[in-house]
Amino acid sequence: MDSLTQATLGAAVAAAGWHRPLGRKALGWGVALGTQPDLDIVVFPWLDDVQRLYWHRGESHSLLLIIPMALAAGWLVHRVHRGSGLSFARAAIVTWLVFLTHVLIDFFTVYGTQLLAPFTRHGFGSNNLFIIDPFYTVPLLLGCLLFAVWPAGAGRRANVAGLVVSTLYVAWSFGAQAVAERGFQRELARQGIVVTGPAQTAATPLNTVLWRHLAPVEGGFVIGYRSLLDAGGEVRFDFVPQRAELADPWRGSREFAVLEWFSQGLWIAQPGTGNVKIIDLRFGEVRTGPTKSPDEWGHVFAWELDEVGDGGVQLRQLPQAFGDRRAALGAVWRRLRGDRSAW
């Protein structure tokens, strides 16, 4: 999830675990520890684009490796506050919980988290939350702010309430995702669309009411949207051709292999001038109107593969194509409310 959410969640967990020995100082430690797993990006200047995809949300987000990380960081907290009565065991356990909750909310997003790195590079993700969701973050943030300014007892209760509300929101998101998934499956069957592989139902920007379904079919993918506020159950599925043949010259290269791994096979290719653009469809597309064809959509994650030198291949990540953000978010808002004219 976004850095603000991770820092706020870390602060809330630390305040809940260390409110007695550390008081408001727990918030600062929580912010620092909650951000720590994402500091894997500090080595990016020394990595190429291929290595960055393997490294980010890799070892620093592994369920196995956060245990020694928590022991080391917990020892530091214990040593700094050794006169406070904070035991090493409690310092290490709360630090582990901060790291664990960081990894879990990343798992809830579509990006994918290498939970078992370095033993497997598979990106696990449940897709029930968008990477920025104010309905999850605001209760946590409010609880932390009240913990910082209210008297100890009231502040502690406010912080716990923020954690409870945000956790209930996650539970709601799983339920909403299940309802949307059943609706998509019914519509695919009704329309006679044959799915050829694992599909994905994911939350859309800033909410858990409008859901997006991405499913592989013969020759490409279908993409459909369903809001829990839709008046009927019908879903319009747009077909997006994969154009897999465009990637043939790059198959077997290290660069293409990492893109296929990262996208979990949910990619399409578009032609370029002497190169090819590979788009990861999992992250959604930017639509500003119902008449836009798939070739006109903007995309969040896309790369170009170019030939360089004597048969070498260069991978270059393209800038995120959001276009008119206000129009795009306005279209999402209209579609969320059940207005099918948005797209």
N, C-alpha and C positions, 0 to 999 in steps of 0.2 A: 504494500500500500504506500501512499505518499509519506514523505518524511514527517510532516506535522502529525499525522495519525500515529506513526510508530513512536515518535517522541512522547506524545500524550499518553498513549497506552503504557509505555514504559514507566512514565511518571505515576500513573494511576496504580499500577501493580506494585511499584516500589513503595508508594505511600501507604497502600493497604498492608504491606508486609513489615514496614519499618516505621510506622507512625509513632510508636512509643519510644524506641531508642534514639531515633534521628529527628523526629518531628518534621518540620518543613524542609530540612536538608534532604530528605528522601526524594523530593521532587527533582532536585538537580541531578542526583545519582540516577534516577529513573530515566530522565531525558538522555543522559549520556549513554547509559547501558542500552536503552531502547533503540538508539541510533547505531550502536556499535556494529551489529551484523551487516549493515549496509555500507560500512566503511571499506568493504571489499573493493569499491570503485577507486580507492586511492592509488591502486597499482595500475589503473587503466593507461596512464601515459606510457607504460612499458609493455603494453600488450597490443596485439593487432586486433582487428574486428572479430576474427575467429576466436581467439583466446578470450576476448571479453565475453562472448556469449556463453562459453563454457564456465567461466570463472564467476560471473555475477549470479548471486543466489545459489552458489555452489557450496563449498566447504563451510563457509560462514553461516549457512542456513541448514546444515546437516543436523538431524536429531542426535546423531552419534557424537559429533564434534562440539556441540554446544555444552556438553557435560564438562570436558576439561576447560573450555572457555569460561564456564560459570564458576568452576573451582578457582581459577586464577583471578578472575575479576572479583569474586566474593572475598577472597583472601585480601585483596587490596582494600575493599570497603571495610572489612573487619579491622585491618591494621590502621587505617586512617582514623577510625572511630573506636579504637580499642578501649577508651575510657568511658564509652557510652553504655556498656553492657551488651552490645551487639555481639553475639557469639559467631564464631566462624561458620557453624552449621546453618544458622539462620541467614547469615549473609549470603552463603553459597546457594541455599535453596531459593531465596527470593530472587537472586540474580538469575538462576536457572529459569524461574518462572517468567522473568522479563524476557529472556531470550526465547523461551518456548512460545510465549504469546506473540512475539514478533514473527516467528516462523509460521505459526498457525494462521495469522491473518494474511500473510503472504500466500499461504496455501489456498486461502479462500478466493484468490483472484485468478485471472486467466493466464497470467504470465508463466506460472509454473515454478515450483521450488524443488531443488534437488535434495529432498529430505534424507536420502541415503547416500549422499556423496561421501567419499570418493568411490564407493563400491558400485554404484550405478549412477549414470548421468540423467536418468529419466526425470523429467519435470512433472511433479505431481501438482494438480490443481483441481479445485472443486467448482470454480467459476460462479460462486453464489454472491460475490460482492465485486463491484467495480473498484478500480484502484483508488478512486477518490469518492467517498460517500459521506456527505455531511451528517446523515442520519446516524451513522455509526460514530463519527468523530466528535460531534458537538456534545453529547452527554458526557463523554470522557473529559473533554476540555472544560466543561462547566464544573464537573466534580473536582478537577484539579485546582481550578481557580478558587472555588469555595474552600477547599482544603487549605489553600495558601492564606486566605484572609479571615476565615471564621475561627472561632475558638476551637480548641483541639477536638472535643467530642463531636460538635456539630460538623466540623470540617471532615472528620473521619467518616461520619455517616453520609455526607454528601458525596465523598469520593467513592464509597462503596455503592451508593445508589447509581452513580454514573457507570460503574463497571457492570452492575446488574442490568441497567437499561440497554447498554451497548451489546451485552451478551444476549439479551432477549431479542434484540434486532437481528443478530446473526441467526438465531433460531428461526425467526420469522422468514429470513431470506431463504433458508433451506426449504421451508414449507412452500413459499411462493414459487421457488424454482421447480419443485415437484409438481405443483399445479400447472405451471406453464409447460413443463416437459410432457405431461399427459396430454395437454391440448395439442401440442405439436405432433405427437405421435398419432393422435386420432386424425388430424388433418392430412398427414403424410399418407396414411392408409386410405383415407377417403378419396384423395386425389390420385391414388395409384402410383405414388412416387416410391421407387425402390432405392433404399439406402444401402450403399455398398461397404460401409465401414463405420467406425465409431463416430458418433455425432456429439455436438456440444450445445448445451443450453446455458447461456451466460447472461449476467446482469448487464444492463446498459448504463451509460454515464449518469452518475449521481443518484441512482435510485434502484429499488428492487421491485418496481411495479411493471416496467416494460422489460421484456425478455427477448433475446435474440437466439435463434436456432440456426446452427451451421451443420449441414449434413453432406457427406460425400455421396455422389451419384455417378452414374456412368458418364465419363467425359468431363466431370467438373464437380460443382457443389451447388446446393440450393441454400438460400438464406431467407429466413422468414422472421417476422416480429409478431409478438402477441403481448398485449397489455392486459393486466388483470381487470382493467376497466372497459375492455371492449364489449360492445353490446352483443356481438355474436361470436361464435367460435371459429369462423372462417379465417384462414391465414393465407396471405399471398406469398408464394415462394418465388424468389428471383433466381434464375439459373446463371451461374458464373462459370464460364469455361476455364478449365485448368491450363490448357495449352501446354501440357507436359513436354511435348516434342521440342519446344523452344529451349528447354534446359538440357537437351541431349548433349550438346557440345561440352557441357560443364560437368556431366555426370562422371563420377570417379575422382573428382577433385576434392581436396580437403575443404574448400570453401563451400561448395554445394552440399557436401555431407553435413556440415554444421547447420546449414539453413534447414535441411530436411529434418534433422534431429530437433532443432529448436522449435520449428513449426508443427512438429508431430505429424507431418505429412499433409497438413491443412494449408497448402500454399497454392498460389497460381503464378503463372508466368505471363509477362507482357513484353512485346518486342521493343528493342531499342535500336540505336544506330551502332551496329557492331558489338552490341552487348545484349544482356537480358535483364529484366527487372523481376525479382522474386518478391511476392507479397505474402505476408503471413495473415491469413484471413481470420485467425482467432480473435484478434483485437478489434474487430469491427471496422466499419467504414463510415465515412462522413458523407451524408446525403443532405442536400438542401432543397430537394423537391422531388415529386413523384415521377417526373419525366426524365430524370438522369439515368443513363444507362450504366451498367457496371464498369465500363471502361472510363467513365467520367467521375467515378467515386474517388474521394481521397482516402488514404489509408495511413494507419498509425505506424506500422512496421513494414518497411520495404528496403530492399537492397539492390544494388546493381552488381552484376558479375561482368568483368571485362577481361579480355585477353591482354597480357603484358609480356614483353620480352619474348623469349623462346618457348612459347607454349605455356607460360605461367598464367595464373589466374589472380585477379585482384577483386576483393570484396569491399564494397563501400556502402555503408548505411546511408539511406537518403533522408533528408529532413522530413519531419512529420508533416503530412499534407492535411491541414485542418481547413484551409480556405477561409470562408466567412464563418467565424466561430459563432457569432450571434445568430445567423440564419440556421446553422446546424443545430445549435442547442434549442432554438425555437421550434425546429422540426421535431426534435426528440420530445419536447414538452407537449406538442400537439398530439403526437402519436401516443404518448403515455396516457393522455386523457381519453384515448379511444377515437381520436380523429384520424381516420384512415386516409384522408386526403393528403396527409403529411408525406406519405410514401406508401 
